Amino acid sequence: MNRKVIQIVSLMAIFGCVTIGFTSCSKKNPNSPGVEFMPDMYRSPSLESNMAYVKIVDGKETIDTLQANRLPVAATIARGFIPYPYPDDTTGYGQAGRLLHNPLEKTEANIMQGEVLYGKFCVQCHGNTGQGDGLVALKLPGPPPSYTGPVLMALPEGKMFHTITYGKNLMGSHASQLTVNERWKLVMFVQKLQGKLK
């Protein structure tokens, strides 16, 4: 190595040792840790997630940029989430009936998967054949309507999907338990019980 480089490195090492020596020891208080160079590294502030912190600067309230998790930007859609455009009211119910159609192919595999889902989520109330004679339905104030009755036979598949998504009357929403595709497979199996699919 060059002699000049060695001298510079030596001076830097000596200066570093002297600086650390002066700042780390305190004669006034022997228990003092000395000067803290990076206190945020070992004394991090306790922040709640997804909260905006307000700080007052010169009498004005401002949002502190130091946050744990920031809220997503308005109108952000989570990965894998498909927004459902129809509201949970009579208007949305009617629009779903007119405009919403099953995007999945009506294959035997999809219908069989719908049958498995029906056995897990629907048979308790609607019964094995969709006549509203499930074990839970016997305890309800009124049984669910039969799938082969005139009201549900005329029900479009979009309204069926809407009902599974939001729930209707005594039936609760199944949107948190079933994906969009699983709901459509259930609709297919209900249509098979109705005799609309072979």
Backbone as numpy.savetxt, mean C-alpha at the origin, in Angstrom:
# Nx Ny Nz CAx CAy CAz Cx Cy Cz
59.89 7.95 -2.65 59.06 9.15 -2.65 59.93 10.40 -2.65
59.37 11.44 -3.11 60.05 12.72 -3.14 60.20 13.25 -1.72
61.31 13.87 -1.46 61.59 14.38 -0.11 60.58 15.46 0.29
60.15 16.27 -0.66 59.20 17.33 -0.38 57.83 16.74 0.03
57.42 15.68 -0.62 56.16 15.02 -0.30 56.21 14.44 1.10
57.32 13.84 1.46 57.49 13.26 2.79 57.37 14.35 3.85
57.98 15.51 3.61 57.90 16.62 4.56 56.45 17.11 4.72
55.72 17.22 3.63 54.33 17.70 3.69 53.46 16.71 4.46
53.63 15.41 4.18 52.85 14.39 4.88 53.19 14.39 6.36
54.45 14.56 6.69 54.87 14.59 8.09 54.26 15.79 8.81
54.29 16.97 8.18 53.70 18.17 8.79 52.19 18.01 8.99
51.52 17.40 8.02 50.07 17.18 8.15 49.78 16.23 9.31
50.56 15.19 9.46 50.37 14.23 10.54 50.60 14.90 11.89
51.65 15.71 11.99 51.93 16.41 13.24 50.81 17.40 13.57
50.37 18.15 12.56 49.30 19.12 12.77 48.02 18.40 13.20
47.70 17.26 12.58 46.52 16.49 12.95 46.59 15.99 14.38
47.74 15.48 14.78 47.90 14.98 16.15 47.77 16.11 17.17
48.37 17.25 16.89 48.29 18.39 17.80 46.84 18.87 17.90
46.14 18.96 16.77 44.74 19.41 16.78 43.88 18.46 17.61
44.04 17.18 17.38 43.27 16.20 18.14 43.62 16.28 19.63
44.88 16.44 19.92 45.31 16.53 21.32 44.70 17.73 22.03
44.69 18.89 21.38 44.14 20.09 22.03 42.62 20.05 22.15
41.96 19.47 21.18 40.49 19.51 21.21 39.88 18.36 22.00
40.63 17.28 22.23 40.04 16.13 22.91 40.20 16.18 24.42
41.12 16.95 24.92 41.36 17.00 26.37 40.88 18.32 26.93
40.32 18.25 28.10 39.87 19.46 28.76 40.32 19.39 30.22
41.03 20.44 30.65 41.51 20.47 32.02 40.41 20.92 32.97
39.40 21.65 32.45 38.33 22.13 33.31 37.45 20.98 33.78
37.09 20.08 32.87 36.21 18.97 33.21 36.81 17.69 32.63
37.34 16.83 33.46 37.99 15.62 32.93 36.99 14.64 32.31
35.69 14.79 32.60 34.69 13.89 32.02 34.16 14.39 30.68
34.59 15.55 30.23 34.11 16.11 28.97 34.66 15.29 27.80
33.81 15.01 26.80 34.30 14.27 25.64 35.12 15.13 24.69
35.19 16.40 24.95 35.93 17.29 24.05 35.01 17.87 23.00
35.61 18.39 21.95 34.84 19.00 20.87 34.22 17.89 20.01
32.96 18.04 19.72 32.27 17.07 18.86 32.34 17.57 17.43
33.01 16.82 16.58 33.17 17.25 15.19 31.93 16.95 14.36
31.31 15.81 14.57 30.11 15.43 13.79 29.06 14.85 14.73
28.38 15.68 15.51 27.44 15.15 16.49 26.25 14.41 15.86
25.86 14.77 14.64 24.72 14.10 14.02 25.01 12.64 13.71
26.27 12.28 13.65 26.62 10.90 13.34 26.28 9.96 14.48
26.37 10.41 15.71 26.09 9.52 16.82 25.00 10.04 17.74
24.44 11.21 17.48 23.29 11.71 18.21 22.25 12.17 17.19
21.68 11.20 16.46 20.73 11.57 15.41 19.41 12.00 16.03
18.74 12.98 15.42 17.45 13.42 15.96 16.40 12.34 15.77
15.48 12.24 16.71 14.41 11.26 16.62 13.29 11.86 15.78
13.06 11.29 14.62 12.04 11.80 13.70 10.98 10.75 13.47
9.75 11.19 13.41 8.65 10.29 13.06 8.58 10.24 11.54
8.22 9.08 11.03 8.15 8.94 9.58 6.92 9.64 9.03
7.02 10.09 7.80 5.94 10.72 7.06 5.31 11.91 7.78
6.14 12.70 8.42 5.63 13.91 9.08 6.44 15.10 8.60
5.77 16.20 8.42 6.45 17.44 8.07 6.70 18.22 9.35
7.92 18.63 9.56 8.27 19.38 10.77 8.30 20.86 10.44
7.65 21.64 11.29 7.58 23.08 11.09 8.61 23.74 11.98
9.38 24.65 11.40 10.32 25.43 12.21 10.02 26.90 11.99
10.33 27.70 12.98 10.07 29.14 12.91 11.40 29.85 12.70
11.49 30.55 11.58 12.68 31.32 11.24 12.25 32.76 11.03
12.81 33.66 11.84 12.47 35.09 11.77 10.97 35.34 11.88
10.31 34.58 12.75 8.89 34.77 12.98 7.99 34.13 11.93
8.56 33.47 10.93 7.76 32.83 9.88 7.87 31.32 10.02
6.72 30.66 9.87 6.72 29.20 9.92 7.12 28.65 8.56
8.07 27.76 8.55 8.47 27.10 7.31 8.55 25.60 7.57
8.43 24.82 6.51 8.55 23.38 6.62 10.03 23.04 6.66
10.43 22.31 7.67 11.82 21.90 7.81 12.11 20.81 6.78
13.21 20.94 6.08 13.56 19.96 5.06 14.13 18.69 5.66
14.43 18.69 6.95 14.98 17.51 7.61 13.82 16.62 8.06
13.55 15.58 7.29 12.45 14.68 7.59 12.95 13.25 7.46
12.25 12.33 8.11 12.62 10.92 8.01 12.21 10.38 6.64
10.94 10.16 6.43 10.42 9.76 5.13 9.55 10.89 4.63
9.75 11.28 3.43 8.92 12.35 2.90 7.64 11.77 2.32
6.57 12.55 2.40 5.32 12.13 1.81 5.47 12.10 0.29
4.79 11.17 -0.38 4.92 11.12 -1.83 4.30 12.35 -2.48
4.75 12.64 -3.66 4.23 13.77 -4.42 2.75 13.51 -4.71
1.96 14.57 -4.75 0.54 14.42 -5.02 0.33 13.70 -6.35
-0.66 12.82 -6.40 -1.03 12.01 -7.57 0.00 10.94 -7.90
0.86 10.60 -6.92 1.81 9.51 -7.12 1.08 8.18 -7.06
1.44 7.27 -7.95 0.83 5.94 -7.97 1.91 4.93 -7.60
1.64 4.10 -6.63 2.60 3.10 -6.18 2.86 2.08 -7.28
4.07 1.55 -7.30 4.41 0.54 -8.30 3.52 -0.68 -8.13
2.97 -1.15 -9.23 2.11 -2.32 -9.20 0.65 -2.01 -8.87
0.35 -0.77 -8.50 -1.02 -0.40 -8.16 -1.73 0.12 -9.39
-2.94 -0.36 -9.61 -3.75 0.12 -10.74 -4.89 0.92 -10.16
-4.95 2.23 -10.45 -6.03 3.04 -9.87 -7.39 2.60 -10.41
-8.38 2.64 -9.55 -9.74 2.28 -9.92 -10.53 3.57 -10.09
-10.98 3.88 -11.31 -11.53 5.22 -11.58 -12.97 5.44 -11.14
-13.66 4.40 -10.69 -15.08 4.56 -10.38 -15.29 4.74 -8.88
-16.00 5.80 -8.49 -16.20 6.06 -7.05 -17.18 5.07 -6.43
-17.16 5.04 -5.11 -18.03 4.15 -4.34 -19.38 4.82 -4.10
-20.15 4.98 -5.16 -21.50 5.53 -5.06 -22.33 4.98 -6.21
-23.58 5.39 -6.30 -24.46 4.84 -7.34 -24.00 5.23 -8.73
-23.42 6.42 -8.87 -22.91 6.83 -10.18 -21.76 5.94 -10.62
-20.81 5.70 -9.71 -19.68 4.82 -10.02 -20.12 3.40 -10.30
-21.15 2.95 -9.57 -21.69 1.60 -9.78 -22.27 1.48 -11.19
-23.01 2.50 -11.60 -23.60 2.49 -12.95 -22.53 2.59 -14.03
-21.54 3.45 -13.82 -20.46 3.58 -14.81 -19.68 2.29 -14.94
-19.40 1.63 -13.82 -18.67 0.36 -13.88 -19.47 -0.67 -14.66
-20.79 -0.68 -14.50 -21.62 -1.62 -15.23 -21.61 -1.38 -16.73
-21.55 -0.12 -17.13 -21.55 0.21 -18.55 -20.17 0.10 -19.20
-19.14 0.54 -18.48 -17.84 0.72 -19.12 -16.78 -0.33 -18.77
-16.97 -1.04 -17.68 -15.92 -1.95 -17.18 -16.17 -3.36 -17.68
-15.15 -3.94 -18.32 -15.24 -5.30 -18.85 -14.02 -6.09 -18.44
-14.18 -7.37 -18.33 -13.12 -8.27 -17.88 -11.97 -8.29 -18.90
-10.76 -7.89 -18.47 -9.63 -7.88 -19.41 -8.97 -9.26 -19.56
-9.32 -10.20 -18.68 -8.68 -11.51 -18.72 -9.41 -12.43 -19.71
-8.64 -13.35 -20.28 -9.25 -14.35 -21.16 -10.06 -15.32 -20.33
-11.19 -15.72 -20.87 -12.05 -16.68 -20.18 -11.55 -18.09 -20.46
-10.44 -18.44 -19.79 -9.84 -19.76 -19.97 -10.22 -20.66 -18.81
-10.04 -21.95 -19.03 -10.34 -22.93 -17.98 -9.46 -22.70 -16.74
-8.18 -22.33 -16.97 -7.26 -22.09 -15.85 -7.74 -20.91 -15.01
-8.15 -19.82 -15.64 -8.64 -18.65 -14.90 -9.91 -18.99 -14.12
-10.81 -19.77 -14.74 -12.05 -20.14 -14.06 -11.75 -21.04 -12.87
-10.80 -21.96 -13.03 -10.45 -22.84 -11.91 -9.82 -22.04 -10.76
-8.98 -21.05 -11.08 -8.41 -20.20 -10.03 -9.52 -19.39 -9.36
-10.51 -18.95 -10.14 -11.66 -18.26 -9.57 -12.45 -19.15 -8.63
-12.53 -20.44 -8.96 -13.24 -21.39 -8.10 -12.52 -21.55 -6.76
-11.18 -21.60 -6.81 -10.39 -21.70 -5.57 -10.62 -20.46 -4.70
-10.58 -19.29 -5.32 -10.81 -18.03 -4.59 -12.23 -17.99 -4.03
-13.19 -18.45 -4.80 -14.58 -18.49 -4.34 -14.70 -19.35 -3.09
-13.99 -20.48 -3.08 -14.01 -21.35 -1.91 -13.40 -20.71 -0.68
-12.48 -19.79 -0.88 -11.83 -19.13 0.27 -12.60 -17.92 0.77
-13.20 -17.15 -0.15 -13.75 -15.85 0.23 -15.28 -15.74 0.13
-15.93 -16.59 -0.65 -17.34 -16.35 -0.95 -18.30 -17.43 -0.47
-17.82 -18.66 -0.44 -18.72 -19.80 -0.18 -19.40 -19.70 1.18
-18.78 -19.04 2.14 -19.35 -18.94 3.49 -20.72 -18.26 3.48
-20.87 -17.27 2.63 -22.15 -16.56 2.56 -22.99 -17.00 1.36
-22.36 -17.09 0.19 -23.10 -17.34 -1.04 -23.40 -18.82 -1.28
-22.73 -19.73 -0.56 -22.98 -21.15 -0.73 -22.20 -21.74 -1.89
-22.18 -23.07 -1.96 -21.40 -23.77 -2.99 -21.88 -23.49 -4.40
-23.18 -23.32 -4.57 -23.72 -23.11 -5.91 -24.21 -21.68 -6.14
-23.97 -20.78 -5.17 -24.36 -19.39 -5.34 -25.82 -19.11 -5.07
-26.45 -19.95 -4.26 -27.87 -19.77 -3.95 -28.10 -18.96 -2.67
-27.01 -18.47 -2.04 -27.15 -17.68 -0.81 -27.42 -18.54 0.40
-26.96 -19.79 0.36 -27.24 -20.71 1.46 -25.98 -21.15 2.20
-24.99 -20.27 2.28 -23.77 -20.58 3.02 -24.03 -20.60 4.51
-23.08 -21.15 5.26 -23.26 -21.28 6.72 -23.38 -19.93 7.41
-22.62 -18.95 6.95 -22.71 -17.62 7.55 -24.02 -16.95 7.16
-24.50 -17.22 5.96 -25.74 -16.59 5.49 -26.92 -16.97 6.35
-26.86 -18.16 6.95 -27.97 -18.59 7.82 -28.09 -17.72 9.06
-27.00 -17.05 9.45 -27.01 -16.19 10.64 -27.32 -14.73 10.30
-27.34 -14.39 9.02 -27.57 -13.01 8.61 -29.06 -12.67 8.67
-29.40 -11.37 8.76 -30.82 -10.99 8.79 -31.55 -11.39 7.51
-30.83 -11.44 6.41 -31.41 -11.88 5.14 -30.31 -12.51 4.31
-30.60 -13.60 3.60 -29.55 -14.26 2.83 -29.16 -13.42 1.61
-27.94 -13.62 1.10 -27.55 -12.94 -0.13 -28.43 -13.41 -1.28
-28.64 -12.58 -2.29 -29.47 -13.00 -3.42 -28.82 -14.14 -4.20
-29.66 -14.96 -4.79 -29.18 -16.09 -5.59 -28.55 -15.58 -6.89
-27.46 -16.23 -7.29 -26.81 -15.85 -8.55 -27.70 -16.13 -9.75
-28.61 -17.09 -9.61 -29.48 -17.42 -10.73 -30.82 -16.69 -10.67
-30.96 -15.81 -9.69 -32.18 -14.99 -9.60 -32.18 -13.93 -10.69
-33.34 -13.33 -10.94 -33.44 -12.36 -12.05 -32.56 -11.12 -11.88
-32.35 -10.68 -10.64 -31.55 -9.46 -10.42 -30.09 -9.70 -10.78
-29.51 -10.77 -10.25 -28.08 -11.01 -10.49 -27.80 -11.62 -11.86
-28.77 -12.27 -12.47 -28.55 -12.80 -13.82 -28.38 -11.64 -14.82
-29.05 -10.51 -14.55 -28.95 -9.36 -15.45 -27.80 -8.42 -15.07
-27.04 -8.79 -14.04 -25.97 -7.90 -13.54 -24.75 -7.98 -14.46
-24.30 -6.83 -15.01 -23.10 -6.85 -15.86 -21.85 -7.17 -15.03
-20.81 -7.68 -15.70 -19.60 -8.07 -14.99 -18.89 -6.88 -14.35
-19.04 -5.69 -14.91 -18.44 -4.50 -14.31 -19.05 -4.19 -12.94
-20.36 -4.39 -12.80 -21.01 -4.17 -11.50 -20.59 -5.23 -10.50
-20.39 -6.47 -10.98 -19.89 -7.52 -10.07 -18.52 -7.15 -9.53
-17.64 -6.71 -10.43 -16.29 -6.31 -10.03 -16.36 -5.14 -9.04
-17.22 -4.18 -9.33 -17.38 -3.01 -8.47 -17.85 -3.44 -7.07
-18.76 -4.39 -7.01 -19.27 -4.88 -5.74 -18.19 -5.59 -4.94
-17.36 -6.40 -5.62 -16.27 -7.08 -4.92 -15.25 -6.05 -4.43
-15.03 -5.01 -5.20 -14.04 -3.98 -4.84 -14.50 -3.16 -3.63
-15.73 -2.66 -3.65 -16.20 -1.77 -2.59 -17.13 -2.44 -1.58
-17.76 -3.51 -1.97 -18.77 -4.11 -1.10 -20.13 -3.50 -1.39
-21.18 -4.20 -0.96 -22.54 -3.69 -1.18 -23.45 -4.32 -0.13
-24.30 -3.52 0.46 -25.21 -3.96 1.52 -24.40 -4.63 2.64
-24.68 -5.90 2.98 -23.97 -6.56 4.07 -22.59 -7.08 3.64
-22.35 -7.15 2.35 -21.06 -7.65 1.87 -20.02 -6.56 1.96
-18.90 -6.86 2.60 -17.82 -5.89 2.74 -16.90 -5.88 1.53
-16.00 -4.93 1.51 -15.02 -4.81 0.44 -14.00 -5.94 0.53
-13.61 -6.46 -0.63 -12.57 -7.48 -0.70 -11.33 -6.96 -1.43
-11.25 -5.64 -1.64 -10.14 -5.07 -2.39 -8.80 -5.26 -1.69
-8.80 -5.28 -0.37 -7.54 -5.44 0.36 -7.09 -6.89 0.40
-7.98 -7.82 0.08 -7.65 -9.24 0.15 -7.40 -9.85 -1.22
-7.96 -9.26 -2.26 -7.87 -9.82 -3.60 -7.29 -8.81 -4.56
-6.37 -9.25 -5.40 -5.81 -8.36 -6.42 -6.87 -8.12 -7.50
-6.58 -7.22 -8.40 -7.50 -6.92 -9.49 -7.77 -8.17 -10.32
-6.71 -8.89 -10.68 -6.88 -10.11 -11.49 -7.67 -11.18 -10.74
-7.43 -11.31 -9.44 -8.18 -12.29 -8.66 -9.66 -11.95 -8.62
-9.99 -10.67 -8.54 -11.39 -10.26 -8.55 -12.05 -10.61 -9.87
-11.31 -10.40 -10.98 -11.87 -10.75 -12.29 -12.05 -12.26 -12.42
-11.14 -13.04 -11.84 -11.29 -14.50 -11.90 -12.51 -14.94 -11.09
-12.77 -14.27 -9.99 -13.99 -14.55 -9.22 -15.24 -14.25 -10.04
-15.22 -13.14 -10.76 -16.36 -12.78 -11.61 -16.59 -13.87 -12.64
-15.51 -14.39 -13.23 -15.64 -15.47 -14.21 -16.30 -16.70 -13.59
-15.87 -17.06 -12.38 -16.46 -18.25 -11.76 -17.93 -18.02 -11.42
-18.28 -16.83 -10.97 -19.70 -16.52 -10.70 -20.50 -16.64 -11.99
-19.93 -16.16 -13.09 -20.63 -16.29 -14.38 -20.79 -17.76 -14.76
-19.81 -18.58 -14.41 -19.94 -20.02 -14.67 -21.07 -20.60 -13.83
-21.16 -20.20 -12.56 -22.27 -20.68 -11.72 -23.62 -20.23 -12.28
-23.64 -19.08 -12.91 -24.88 -18.58 -13.50 -25.22 -19.29 -14.81
-24.26 -20.03 -15.33 -24.50 -20.72 -16.62 -24.14 -19.86 -17.81
-23.52 -18.71 -17.58 -23.14 -17.85 -18.71 -21.86 -18.32 -19.38
-21.03 -19.06 -18.67 -19.80 -19.61 -19.23 -19.88 -21.13 -19.18
-19.35 -21.75 -20.16 -19.33 -23.22 -20.19 -17.98 -23.73 -19.79
